[in-house]
């Protein structure tokens, strides 16, 4: 897929990007809905927490499965990547922030100030975005 010329691979990259964006937006909306800050997803709505978790999990499996049909012959990879990202959404975000912090410290230790500032800015920006979103939502 990656080795193909761009004119042949653009659909594959678009399918991957769409999967990631839909899972990120859906995971964010589901989290806000789970904490009963707002009712954003109709399948979760205002239900008991255990039922919201169950219906949210079903949504996290079904939606990436449907989107994976856009992956063409690689649809199985789309199912695996989409469902895994959706079910491990919070863990993935936390690991990405921790990675950015360690990358900033590593770059600073190697004397690459610019790279350290970029990684540190990414970690701080992601953390501030989460706090701002949580404050806005609740």
C-alpha positions as CSV (number, residue, x, y, z in Angstrom):
1,X,0.0,0.0,0.0
2,X,2.7,2.5,0.9
3,X,5.0,1.5,-2.0
4,X,2.3,2.3,-4.6
5,X,2.5,5.7,-6.4
6,X,0.5,8.4,-4.8
7,X,-2.1,8.4,-7.6
8,X,-2.9,4.8,-6.7
9,X,-2.5,5.1,-2.9
10,X,-4.4,8.3,-2.1
11,X,-7.7,6.3,-1.5
12,X,-5.9,4.1,1.0
13,X,-4.5,7.1,2.9
14,X,-7.8,8.8,2.8
15,X,-9.5,5.7,4.3
16,X,-6.8,5.5,7.1
17,X,-7.2,9.3,7.8
18,X,-11.0,9.0,7.9
19,X,-10.8,6.0,10.3
20,X,-8.5,7.9,12.7
21,X,-10.6,11.1,12.6
22,X,-13.9,9.3,13.1
23,X,-12.5,7.3,16.0
24,X,-10.9,10.3,17.7
25,X,-14.1,12.4,17.4
26,X,-16.4,9.5,18.3
27,X,-14.2,8.6,21.3
28,X,-14.2,12.1,22.5
29,X,-18.0,12.4,22.2
30,X,-18.5,9.1,23.9
31,X,-16.3,10.1,26.8
32,X,-18.2,13.3,27.3
33,X,-21.5,11.4,27.0
34,X,-20.3,8.7,29.5
35,X,-19.6,11.3,32.2
36,X,-23.2,12.7,31.6
37,X,-21.9,16.2,30.7
38,X,-23.9,16.3,27.5
39,X,-26.0,13.8,25.5
40,X,-24.0,13.8,22.2
41,X,-24.5,10.2,21.0
42,X,-28.0,8.8,20.5
43,X,-27.0,5.2,21.3
44,X,-25.6,6.3,24.7
45,X,-28.0,9.1,25.6
46,X,-29.1,9.4,29.2
47,X,-29.0,5.8,30.5
48,X,-27.4,4.0,33.4
49,X,-23.6,4.1,33.3
50,X,-23.3,0.3,32.7
51,X,-25.6,0.5,29.7
52,X,-23.8,3.6,28.3
53,X,-20.5,1.6,28.5
54,X,-22.1,-1.4,26.7
55,X,-23.7,0.7,23.9
56,X,-20.5,2.8,23.6
57,X,-18.4,-0.4,23.2
58,X,-20.8,-1.6,20.6
59,X,-20.5,1.7,18.7
60,X,-16.7,1.5,19.1
61,X,-16.8,-1.9,17.3
62,X,-19.5,-1.3,14.7
63,X,-18.5,2.2,13.4
64,X,-14.9,1.3,12.6
65,X,-16.1,-2.0,11.0
66,X,-18.4,0.0,8.6
67,X,-15.6,2.5,7.8
68,X,-13.2,-0.4,7.1
69,X,-15.2,-1.2,4.0
70,X,-13.5,1.9,2.5
71,X,-10.1,0.2,2.9
72,X,-10.8,-2.0,-0.1
73,X,-8.8,-5.3,-0.1
74,X,-7.2,-4.2,3.2
75,X,-10.6,-4.1,5.0
76,X,-9.5,-6.6,7.6
77,X,-6.6,-4.4,8.6
78,X,-9.1,-1.5,8.8
79,X,-11.3,-3.5,11.1
80,X,-8.4,-4.4,13.4
81,X,-6.9,-0.9,13.5
82,X,-10.2,0.9,13.8
83,X,-11.7,-1.3,16.5
84,X,-8.4,-1.5,18.5
85,X,-8.0,2.3,18.3
86,X,-11.6,2.8,19.4
87,X,-11.5,0.4,22.3
88,X,-8.1,1.7,23.5
89,X,-8.8,5.3,22.8
90,X,-8.0,6.7,26.2
91,X,-4.9,4.5,26.6
92,X,-3.6,5.7,23.1
93,X,-4.1,9.3,24.0
94,X,-2.3,8.9,27.3
95,X,0.6,7.0,25.7
96,X,1.0,9.6,23.0
97,X,1.3,12.4,25.7
98,X,3.8,10.4,27.8
99,X,5.8,9.6,24.6
100,X,5.9,13.3,23.8
101,X,7.2,14.2,27.3
102,X,9.9,11.5,27.0
103,X,10.8,12.7,23.5
104,X,11.1,16.2,24.8
105,X,13.4,15.1,27.7
106,X,15.5,13.0,25.3
107,X,15.9,15.8,22.8
108,X,16.8,18.2,25.6
109,X,19.4,15.8,26.9
110,X,20.9,15.5,23.5
111,X,21.1,19.3,23.2
112,X,18.4,19.6,20.5
113,X,16.5,22.6,22.1
114,X,14.2,23.2,19.1
115,X,13.1,19.6,19.0
116,X,12.6,19.5,22.8
117,X,10.4,22.6,22.6
118,X,8.3,21.1,19.8
119,X,7.8,17.8,21.7
120,X,7.1,19.6,24.9
121,X,4.7,21.9,23.2
122,X,2.9,18.9,21.7
123,X,2.6,17.3,25.2
124,X,1.5,20.5,26.8
125,X,-0.9,21.4,24.0
126,X,-2.6,18.0,24.0
127,X,-3.0,18.2,27.8
128,X,-4.4,21.7,27.7
129,X,-6.8,20.6,24.9
130,X,-8.1,17.8,27.0
131,X,-8.5,20.1,30.0
132,X,-10.2,22.8,27.9
133,X,-12.5,20.2,26.3
134,X,-13.4,18.7,29.7
135,X,-14.1,22.2,31.1
136,X,-16.3,23.2,28.1
137,X,-18.2,19.9,28.0
138,X,-19.0,19.7,31.7
